Amino acid sequence: MTTHSNAYEETDVDLDLLQDDVLDDEDTSSGYDNDTLSSDALGTEGLGTEGLELEERQALRRVVGMSTELTDISEVEYRKLLLERVLLVGVWTDGSAEDAENSLAELKLLAETAGSEVLDGVIQRRKKPDPATFIGSGKVTDLRNLVASLGADTVIADGELAPAQLRNLEDKLKVKVVDRTALILDIFAQHAKSKEGKAQVELAQLQYMKQRLRGWGGNLSRQAGGRVGAAGGGIGGRGPGETKIETDRRRINTKISKLRRELKDMKGTRSTMRQERRRHSIPSVAIAGYTNAGKSSLLNNMTGAGVLVENALFATLDPTTRRTTTSDGRVYTFTDTVGFVRHLPHDIVEAFRSTLEEVADADLLLHVVDGSHPDPMAQIQAVREVLNEIGASDVPEIIVINKGDLADPMALAPILHRETGAIVVSARTGEGIDKLRALVEASLPSPNVPVDLLLPYDRGDLVSRIHSEGAVDQLEHTADGTRLTARVHADLAGDLAQYGVAAH
């Protein structure tokens, strides 16, 4: 995220907003007390909090452990100079309190990955987000006081804000407001390395930005068509003209069109590579799952790929494909894809569709789950929502519970019971990797055309293809050539037809 070089003093602030005595003082400034809500505060807030307990409606619930831990003094000094100081805010609409806290904890990790120092996090209990200010007009006052007390320069909302909500919050809080979608897009922009990845991220950012353009003062004024004279009057200078914001929107649309054309060309290259693998009937295995579940570590362990491994969200965005072989010599590929997350922005899914097609076109999907996560079932559900959106819900799936060395066996029991065929592994220690490799080999589509051949010794190339693309059952070297029986795919069987024993 954008960095600032602000000098500031760190102060210890007691911000326990759950205590009744604090609520008595602060709620009065919001337009209501503990017993009754004023009609002004009920304007839009009452619609979102109807049916909830009074205490829940009036409290900004603090989430323990939201503050970024800074222990090394050099790190503290570095962050004081470079990193934004952010406050997290979420709206708890459904599910349990634990679900809401897990969501905010994930937002904290996203904010830190983007390069921020998280000061605190609060949750507002509502039936639905307020259409004007997300958390309700009364709680905006409390949030403004909290921002001032902490010295925060950015507020990050755990959800996607409508343009009006974003504008209203910034006007009232007097600091920058960022929603979950913009935060994820910012992380993607930092981590994209390839030309295709950068173009995909830029496209998603522009599509997001187009609906949230803002203008101030003179920027909203009309631009004359042909500026004649100091006042821009005269021939060509009259008429409605075009506003600055309209000009910006037109330029964004032009850039979006250009990026889509570029991505279409890149998609053609990727499709050509996939078709080449299909032509040789090389099975493909896609690795998908929640971000930071250990997909790249698993790819390295299975193939020795040497892909970047980092304990961070969205550390790798560009897909990586590596070739490996089964125990009997058949060739197949592993493809590591971009990680998923709860409420993955639709613009990201659309922009990365060509990349995610690697998953939809795979013969087998390894769905990697972080076994040490507090709520792994929620991860599985979030990933499957995206898989369904990209048309990959029918791909055969193996649930791979990674980080088994850190997971609680009692917490994994419900997953193993519900997901038949799930397997627990540890990419760090190697536990379960051999078992997973055998499971993958058994799940790959196998050649099903039996052949009985006598190949001349000068056709060693065909023998090599049978080993790499098929399964050899029996091989014998005779005086007339190499005699073998095998199972191959239909295309290779056609190339081998003239060497069939029956043809001799």
C-alpha positions in Angstrom: 0.0 0.0 0.0 1.1 3.6 -0.4 3.6 4.6 2.2 4.0 7.7 4.2 7.0 9.3 6.0 5.1 10.8 8.8 6.8 11.3 12.2 4.6 10.6 15.1 4.7 9.7 18.8 3.4 6.3 20.0 1.1 6.5 23.0 -0.5 3.9 25.1 -4.3 4.3 24.8 -7.0 2.4 26.8 -9.7 1.7 24.2 -11.9 -0.8 25.8 -15.2 0.2 24.1 -17.0 -2.7 25.6 -17.1 -1.2 29.1 -20.4 0.4 30.1 -18.9 3.5 31.5 -17.1 4.3 28.3 -20.3 3.6 26.3 -22.2 6.0 28.5 -19.9 8.8 27.5 -19.2 8.0 23.9 -22.7 7.0 22.9 -24.0 10.4 23.9 -21.8 12.0 21.3 -23.3 9.6 18.7 -26.8 10.8 19.4 -28.1 8.2 21.9 -27.6 6.8 25.4 -27.6 3.3 26.7 -31.3 3.1 27.2 -32.8 4.9 24.2 -31.8 5.7 20.7 -32.6 9.2 19.4 -34.7 9.5 16.3 -31.8 11.0 14.4 -29.5 8.1 15.2 -32.3 5.7 14.2 -32.6 7.2 10.7 -30.6 4.5 8.9 -29.0 2.7 11.8 -32.3 1.3 13.1 -33.0 -0.4 9.8 -29.8 -2.4 10.1 -29.9 -3.3 13.8 -33.6 -4.1 14.3 -34.1 -7.3 16.3 -30.6 -7.2 17.9 -29.8 -6.9 21.6 -29.3 -3.2 22.7 -25.8 -3.9 23.9 -24.9 -5.5 20.6 -26.3 -2.6 18.6 -24.4 0.1 20.6 -21.0 -1.6 21.0 -18.1 -1.5 18.6 -16.7 -4.9 19.5 -12.9 -4.9 19.8 -11.1 -8.0 18.5 -8.2 -9.1 20.6 -4.8 -9.6 19.0 -5.4 -7.1 16.1 -2.3 -5.0 16.8 0.7 -5.8 14.7 3.5 -7.2 17.0 6.7 -5.2 16.7 9.5 -6.6 18.9 12.7 -5.8 17.1 13.6 -2.1 17.6 15.0 -1.7 14.1 11.8 -3.0 12.7 9.8 -0.6 14.8 11.9 2.4 13.5 11.6 1.1 9.9 7.8 0.8 10.2 7.4 4.2 11.8 9.0 5.8 8.8 7.5 3.7 6.0 4.3 1.9 6.9 0.7 3.1 7.0 -1.0 2.9 10.4 -4.3 1.3 9.8 -7.5 0.6 11.8 -9.7 -2.4 10.8 -13.5 -2.3 10.9 -15.9 -5.0 10.2 -19.7 -5.6 10.2 -20.9 -8.8 11.8 -24.2 -9.7 10.0 -24.5 -13.4 10.3 -22.7 -16.5 11.7 -21.0 -16.6 15.0 -18.8 -14.1 16.7 -15.9 -16.5 16.0 -16.6 -16.3 12.3 -16.6 -12.5 12.4 -13.3 -12.4 14.3 -11.7 -15.0 12.0 -12.7 -12.7 9.0 -11.1 -9.7 10.7 -8.0 -11.7 11.6 -7.6 -12.6 7.9 -8.0 -8.9 7.0 -5.2 -8.2 9.5 -2.9 -10.6 7.6 -3.9 -9.0 4.3 -3.1 -5.5 5.6 0.3 -6.6 6.9 1.0 -8.4 3.6 0.3 -5.1 1.9 2.8 -3.3 4.1 0.8 -1.8 7.0 1.0 -1.6 10.7 -2.3 -2.7 12.2 -3.2 -0.7 15.3 -6.5 -2.2 16.2 -9.7 -3.8 14.9 -13.4 -3.4 15.8 -16.6 -5.1 14.7 -20.1 -3.6 14.6 -23.0 -6.0 15.1 -25.8 -5.3 12.5 -28.4 -7.1 10.6 -26.9 -5.7 7.4 -24.3 -3.0 6.6 -25.6 0.5 6.6 -26.1 1.7 3.0 -24.7 5.2 3.7 -21.8 4.6 6.1 -21.3 0.8 6.3 -21.3 0.8 10.2 -24.1 3.4 10.8 -23.9 7.1 11.4 -23.7 6.9 15.2 -20.8 4.5 15.1 -18.9 6.7 12.6 -18.5 9.3 15.4 -17.0 6.6 17.7 -14.8 5.4 14.9 -13.5 9.0 14.2 -12.6 9.3 17.9 -10.8 6.0 17.8 -8.9 7.0 14.7 -7.8 10.2 16.4 -6.7 8.4 19.6 -4.6 5.9 17.7 -3.1 8.2 15.2 -4.3 6.0 12.3 -4.0 7.4 8.8 -6.0 4.6 7.0 -9.2 2.7 7.8 -9.7 -0.7 6.1 -13.3 -2.1 5.9 -13.8 -5.8 6.0 -16.1 -5.9 2.9 -16.6 -4.2 -0.4 -17.8 -0.6 0.0 -20.1 1.1 -2.5 -18.8 4.3 -3.9 -21.2 6.3 -1.8 -20.1 4.5 1.4 -16.5 5.1 0.6 -17.1 8.8 0.0 -19.2 9.3 3.1 -16.7 7.5 5.4 -13.7 9.5 4.1 -15.7 12.8 4.4 -16.6 12.0 8.1 -13.4 10.2 9.2 -11.0 12.7 7.5 -8.6 9.8 6.7 -8.2 7.4 3.7 -10.7 4.6 3.6 -9.9 1.3 1.8 -12.1 -1.7 1.4 -11.2 -5.4 1.3 -11.3 -5.5 -2.5 -8.9 -2.6 -2.9 -6.6 -4.1 -0.4 -6.4 -7.4 -2.2 -5.9 -5.6 -5.5 -3.0 -3.7 -3.9 -1.4 -7.0 -2.8 -1.8 -8.5 -6.3 -0.2 -5.4 -7.8 2.8 -5.8 -5.5 3.3 -9.5 -6.2 2.6 -9.8 -9.9 5.8 -10.6 -11.8 5.0 -11.7 -15.3 3.7 -9.5 -18.1 0.4 -11.4 -18.1 0.1 -11.2 -14.3 0.7 -7.4 -14.3 -1.8 -6.9 -17.1 -4.4 -9.0 -15.3 -4.0 -7.0 -12.1 -4.1 -3.7 -13.9 -7.3 -4.7 -15.6 -8.9 -5.6 -12.3 -7.8 -2.4 -10.7 -9.1 -0.2 -13.5 -12.5 -2.0 -13.5 -12.7 -1.4 -9.8 -11.6 2.2 -10.0 -14.0 3.1 -12.9 -17.0 3.0 -10.6 -15.2 5.0 -7.8 -13.9 8.1 -9.6 -14.1 11.2 -7.6 -13.6 14.9 -8.4 -13.1 18.0 -6.2 -13.9 21.6 -6.9 -12.6 22.7 -10.3 -12.0 19.1 -11.4 -15.8 18.7 -11.8 -16.2 21.8 -14.0 -16.9 21.6 -17.7 -14.0 21.7 -20.2 -14.6 23.9 -23.2 -14.3 22.4 -26.6 -11.9 24.9 -28.2 -10.4 27.3 -25.6 -10.3 30.7 -27.2 -9.2 33.6 -25.0 -8.5 33.7 -21.3 -12.1 32.7 -20.4 -12.3 30.0 -23.0 -15.2 31.8 -24.8 -15.8 32.3 -28.5 -16.3 29.9 -31.3 -15.7 26.4 -30.2 -15.7 27.4 -26.6 -19.5 27.3 -26.1 -21.7 24.2 -25.3 -21.8 21.7 -22.5 -18.2 20.4 -23.0 -17.0 17.4 -21.0 -16.2 17.2 -17.3 -12.9 16.1 -16.0 -14.4 13.0 -14.4 -15.9 12.0 -17.8 -12.5 12.4 -19.4 -10.9 10.1 -16.8 -13.6 7.5 -17.2 -13.1 7.5 -21.0 -9.4 7.1 -20.6 -9.9 4.2 -18.2 -12.3 2.5 -20.7 -9.7 2.9 -23.5 -7.0 1.4 -21.3 -9.3 -1.5 -20.3 -10.0 -2.3 -24.0 -6.3 -2.3 -24.7 -5.5 -4.6 -21.8 -8.3 -7.0 -22.8 -6.8 -7.3 -26.3 -3.3 -7.9 -24.9 -4.7 -10.6 -22.5 -6.5 -12.2 -25.4 -3.2 -12.6 -27.3 -1.6 -14.1 -24.2 -4.5 -16.4 -23.7 -3.8 -17.8 -27.2 -0.3 -18.6 -26.2 -1.4 -20.4 -23.0 -4.1 -22.3 -25.0 -1.5 -23.4 -27.5 0.7 -24.9 -24.8 -2.4 -26.7 -23.3 -3.3 -28.1 -26.7 0.2 -29.4 -27.2 0.0 -31.3 -23.9 -3.4 -32.7 -24.9 -2.1 -33.7 -28.3 0.5 -35.9 -26.5 -2.1 -37.0 -24.0 -0.1 -35.7 -21.1 -2.3 -35.8 -18.0 -2.4 -32.5 -16.0 -2.8 -32.0 -12.2 -3.8 -28.6 -10.9 -3.0 -27.4 -7.4 -5.6 -25.0 -6.1 -6.6 -23.8 -2.6 -6.7 -21.1 -0.1 -3.8 -18.5 -0.1 -0.9 -19.5 2.2 -2.2 -23.1 2.5 1.2 -24.3 1.2 0.5 -24.9 -2.5 3.9 -23.9 -3.7 5.6 -25.9 -1.0 3.6 -28.9 -2.1 4.6 -28.3 -5.7 8.3 -28.1 -4.8 8.0 -31.3 -2.7 6.3 -33.2 -5.5 8.4 -32.0 -8.4 11.5 -30.1 -7.1 10.2 -27.0 -8.9 12.0 -24.5 -6.8 9.1 -22.1 -6.7 9.1 -19.2 -4.3 7.8 -20.2 -0.8 7.0 -17.5 1.7 4.7 -17.3 4.7 2.6 -14.6 3.2 -0.7 -14.2 1.5 -0.6 -14.3 -2.3 3.2 -14.8 -2.4 2.9 -16.3 -5.9 0.4 -15.1 -8.5 1.8 -16.5 -11.8 1.0 -20.1 -12.5 3.9 -22.5 -12.6 3.8 -25.8 -14.6 6.3 -28.5 -14.0 6.7 -31.9 -15.6 7.2 -35.1 -13.6 6.8 -38.8 -14.0 4.9 -41.6 -12.3 6.7 -44.6 -10.8 6.2 -46.6 -14.0 7.6 -43.8 -16.2 4.4 -42.0 -17.4 4.8 -38.2 -17.8 2.3 -35.8 -16.3 2.3 -32.1 -15.2 1.7 -30.2 -12.0 0.4 -26.6 -12.2 0.4 -24.3 -9.2 -2.3 -21.6 -9.5 -3.1 -18.3 -7.7 -4.5 -18.7 -4.2 -8.1 -18.0 -3.3 -9.5 -16.1 -0.3 -12.9 -15.4 1.2 -14.8 -12.9 -0.8 -12.3 -12.9 -3.7 -13.2 -9.8 -5.8 -15.1 -10.7 -8.9 -12.9 -8.4 -10.9 -9.9 -10.5 -9.9 -11.7 -13.7 -10.9 -12.6 -12.2 -14.3 -9.1 -10.8 -14.9 -7.4 -14.1 -14.0 -9.9 -16.2 -15.9 -7.4 -17.3 -18.5 -5.0 -18.3 -15.8 -7.7 -20.1 -13.8 -8.6 -22.1 -16.9 -5.6 -24.2 -16.1 -7.7 -25.6 -13.2 -10.8 -26.1 -15.3 -8.9 -28.0 -18.0 -7.0 -30.3 -15.6 -7.5 -34.0 -15.3 -7.2 -33.9 -11.5 -7.4 -31.2 -8.9 -5.4 -31.2 -5.6 -7.4 -28.9 -3.3 -4.9 -27.8 -0.7 -6.3 -26.9 2.8 -4.4 -25.3 5.6 -4.9 -27.8 8.4 -3.6 -25.4 11.1 -6.2 -22.7 10.2 -8.9 -22.1 12.9 -11.7 -22.7 10.3 -10.5 -25.0 7.5 -14.1 -25.9 6.4 -14.7 -22.2 5.6 -11.6 -22.3 3.4 -12.9 -25.3 1.5 -16.2 -23.6 1.0 -14.6 -20.3 -0.2 -12.4 -22.2 -2.7 -15.3 -24.3 -4.1 -17.3 -21.1 -4.7 -14.5 -19.8 -7.0 -14.1 -23.2 -8.6 -17.8 -23.2 -9.4 -17.5 -19.7 -10.8 -14.8 -20.7 -13.3 -16.5 -23.9 -14.3 -14.1 -26.3 -12.5 -16.6 -27.9 -10.1 -16.6 -31.1 -12.2 -12.9 -31.8 -12.1 -12.0 -34.8 -10.0 -10.8 -33.5 -6.6 -8.5 -34.7 -3.9 -8.6 -32.8 -0.6 -5.0 -32.4 0.6 -4.8 -31.1 4.2 -1.4 -29.5 4.5 0.6 -28.5 7.6 -0.4 -31.7 9.3 2.5 -31.3 11.7 0.9 -28.1 13.1 -2.8 -29.2 12.9 -4.9 -30.5 15.8 -6.1 -34.0 15.0 -9.4 -33.4 16.7 -10.0 -30.4 14.5 -9.2 -32.4 11.3 -11.6 -35.3 12.2 -14.7 -33.6 10.9 -13.0 -32.8 7.5 -11.7 -36.4 7.2 -15.2 -37.7 8.0 -17.0 -35.4 5.6 -14.5 -35.4 2.7 -14.0 -39.0 1.6 -10.5 -39.6 0.2 -9.0 -36.6 2.0 -5.3 -37.0 3.0 -3.2 -35.3 5.6 0.3 -34.3 4.6 3.1 -31.9 5.7 5.1 -30.3 2.9 7.6 -29.1 5.4 8.4 -32.5 7.0 7.5 -34.7 4.0 4.9 -36.6 6.1 2.3 -38.2 3.8 3.9 -37.0 0.5 4.7 -40.6 -0.7 1.1 -41.6 0.0 -0.2 -38.5 -1.8 2.0 -39.2 -4.8 0.7 -42.8 -5.0 -2.9 -41.5 -4.7 -2.3 -39.0 -7.6 -0.8 -41.7 -9.8 -3.8 -44.0 -9.2 -6.2 -41.1 -10.0 -4.7 -40.1 -13.3 -6.5 -41.1 -16.4 -4.7 -44.3 -17.6 -4.1 -45.4 -21.2 -6.8 -48.0 -22.2 -5.8 -49.3 -25.6 -3.9 -52.6 -25.4 -1.2 -53.2 -28.0 1.1 -56.1 -28.8 4.1 -54.9 -30.8 7.3 -55.9 -32.4 9.4 -52.7 -32.9 12.6 -52.6 -35.0 15.7 -51.6 -33.0 15.9 -48.4 -35.1 12.6 -47.2 -33.6 13.8 -46.5 -30.2 11.8 -43.2 -30.3 8.6 -45.2 -30.3 9.7 -47.3 -27.3 10.5 -44.1 -25.5 7.0 -42.7 -26.3 5.3 -45.8 -25.0 7.3 -45.6 -21.7 6.4 -41.8 -21.3 2.8 -41.8 -22.5 1.6 -45.3 -21.8 2.1 -48.2 -19.4 4.4 -51.1 -20.4 3.2 -54.5 -19.2 5.9 -56.7 -20.7 9.1 -56.1 -22.7 11.5 -58.5 -24.3 14.5 -58.0 -26.7 14.5 -60.5 -29.5 16.5 -61.1 -32.6 13.9 -59.4 -34.7 13.4 -56.3 -32.5 11.8 -55.2 -29.3 8.7 -57.2 -28.4 6.4 -55.5 -25.9 2.8 -55.5 -24.7 1.5 -52.2 -23.3 -1.5 -49.9 -22.8 -1.5 -46.6 -24.7 -3.9 -43.8 -25.6 -5.8 -43.9 -28.9 -3.5 -41.4 -30.8 -0.4 -43.3 -30.0 -2.1 -46.6 -30.8 -2.7 -45.3 -34.3 1.0 -44.5 -34.8 1.9 -48.0 -33.6 -0.6 -49.9 -35.7 1.9 -51.0 -38.4 4.1 -52.6 -35.8 1.4 -54.8 -34.3 2.3 -58.5 -34.0 -0.8 -59.4 -36.0 0.4 -57.2 -38.9 3.6 -59.2 -39.2 
